[in-house]
Every structure is written in structure tokens, then in C-alpha cells.
Amino acid sequence: MNAVQNFIFDLDADGNQRAIIQVLNDFLMTNPGLTSKIRYRVPFYYRKSWICYLNPIKGDKVEMAFIRGNELSNSQGLLDAKGRKQVAGIELAQVADIPLEALQEIIQEALLLDETVPYASKRTKKT
């Protein structure tokens, strides 16, 4: 069992978060070349650079957040930046709520961005 599977297993089995994250993890791992690691205590998925992460949030929900959300088209209208400058995500409360087709479009766009435009950190450097 890898670190991400351990993370999923350790979530409360009675709530929705474990089921949502399991479905999203399985879905994400069908994309060629995408790998996962635990970073900042949540699963991150990356190819050349970080693509997205799955974050359990209050209210038994999960946010699937895209690191370069500000650079994505969001033509599906699903991503919400919540006042963040770079990251944008979608909150999911039930497995039945997961819009897999639309998420696949967003993931493909994020992977294309990762392949074609080098990631440049938006952080300001301390002097």
C-alpha cells in the first residue's frame, strides 16, 4: 500500500470524504504519467510539476484543487478560486456529485499546460 492509499484508508469510513477521494484518486491515476505523493498532509498529483491535490475540508467535503487554476480556461464553470491568486478548485460533497466528464476536460487542460508552459512560481522572493 502506498502513502496515498494509506491516507485514504485512514479517513473516516462513515463519512463521504473517503469514498470521494478514492473515486477521484482512481480516476486521476488513469491518466498516463500522472503520479501521486503526500505533500502538506494531502495527496498531490503531478507529471512535470504539481497538477492538483485532494483536500478534505469541513462539512465532510473534498476540494479538488488545481495548482495553476488561474491559468486554466474554466470553460466548464466548475472552478472557484475563493479569493486565491493561483489555485482554483471544486468542492464535492457526494460521490454522485462528481462531474467526471467535466473534470477530465479540466485535467487534460491542466496536463497540456504542464507539458507546454513551464511552471513559474508566483511567490515573491525575499530579499
C-alpha positions in Angstrom: 0.0 0.0 0.0 1.5 3.4 -1.0 1.3 6.6 1.0 -1.8 7.9 -0.8 -3.7 4.6 -0.3 -2.7 4.8 3.4 -4.1 8.4 3.5 -7.4 7.2 2.0 -7.6 4.2 4.3 -7.0 6.5 7.4 -10.0 8.7 6.5 -13.3 8.1 8.4 -15.1 5.3 6.7 -18.5 6.6 7.8 -18.2 9.9 6.0 -18.2 10.9 2.3 -14.6 12.0 2.2 -13.0 8.6 1.9 -15.4 7.5 -0.9 -14.9 10.8 -2.8 -11.1 10.7 -2.5 -11.0 7.0 -3.5 -13.0 7.7 -6.7 -11.0 10.8 -7.6 -7.7 9.0 -6.9 -8.6 6.1 -9.1 -9.9 8.5 -11.8 -6.7 10.6 -11.7 -4.4 7.6 -11.8 -5.9 6.5 -15.1 -4.1 9.4 -16.7 -0.7 8.3 -18.2 2.3 9.6 -16.5 0.5 11.1 -13.5 1.9 10.2 -10.2 0.9 10.9 -6.6 2.6 11.8 -3.4 1.6 13.0 0.0 2.6 16.7 0.4 1.4 19.0 3.1 -0.6 16.1 4.5 -2.8 15.7 1.4 -2.5 13.8 -1.9 -0.8 15.8 -4.7 -0.8 14.6 -8.3 1.9 15.6 -10.7 3.7 15.0 -14.0 6.4 17.6 -14.6 5.0 19.8 -11.9 2.1 19.7 -9.5 -1.3 19.4 -11.3 -3.8 19.2 -8.5 -4.4 18.0 -5.0 -7.3 16.5 -3.0 -8.1 18.3 0.3 -10.6 17.0 2.8 -12.5 20.1 4.1 -15.1 20.9 6.7 -18.7 19.7 6.2 -17.5 16.2 5.1 -16.5 17.6 1.7 -13.4 17.3 -0.5 -11.9 20.1 -2.6 -10.1 19.0 -5.8 -7.8 22.0 -6.3 -5.7 22.8 -9.4 -2.4 24.4 -8.6 -2.4 26.5 -11.8 -6.2 27.2 -11.7 -5.7 30.8 -12.6 -4.2 29.7 -16.0 -7.0 27.3 -16.9 -9.9 28.4 -19.1 -12.6 27.1 -16.6 -15.0 26.8 -19.6 -17.0 24.3 -17.5 -17.6 26.9 -14.9 -16.7 24.5 -12.1 -13.5 26.0 -10.6 -13.7 28.6 -7.8 -10.6 30.5 -6.7 -12.1 31.5 -3.3 -10.0 34.7 -3.3 -6.8 32.8 -4.1 -4.5 34.2 -6.7 -3.3 31.0 -8.3 -5.2 27.9 -7.0 -8.8 27.1 -8.1 -10.9 24.1 -7.2 -14.2 22.4 -7.0 -15.9 21.3 -3.8 -17.5 17.9 -3.8 -20.0 16.6 -1.1 -21.1 13.3 -2.6 -19.7 10.7 -5.0 -22.8 11.2 -7.1 -21.9 14.9 -7.4 -18.6 14.2 -9.2 -18.8 15.5 -12.8 -16.2 13.1 -14.2 -16.5 14.2 -17.8 -16.0 17.9 -17.0 -13.2 17.0 -14.6 -11.5 15.0 -17.3 -11.6 18.1 -19.6 -10.0 20.2 -16.8 -7.4 17.6 -16.1 -6.5 17.3 -19.8 -6.2 21.1 -20.0 -4.0 21.1 -16.8 -1.8 18.3 -18.2 -1.4 20.2 -21.5 -0.5 23.3 -19.7 2.0 21.3 -17.6 3.6 19.9 -20.8 3.7 23.1 -22.8 4.2 26.1 -20.4 6.9 25.8 -17.8 5.7 26.5 -14.3 6.9 29.7 -12.8 6.2 30.3 -9.1 4.1 33.4 -8.4 5.7 33.8 -5.0 7.7 37.0 -4.4 11.3 36.3 -3.4 12.5 37.5 -0.1 15.4 40.0 -0.3 
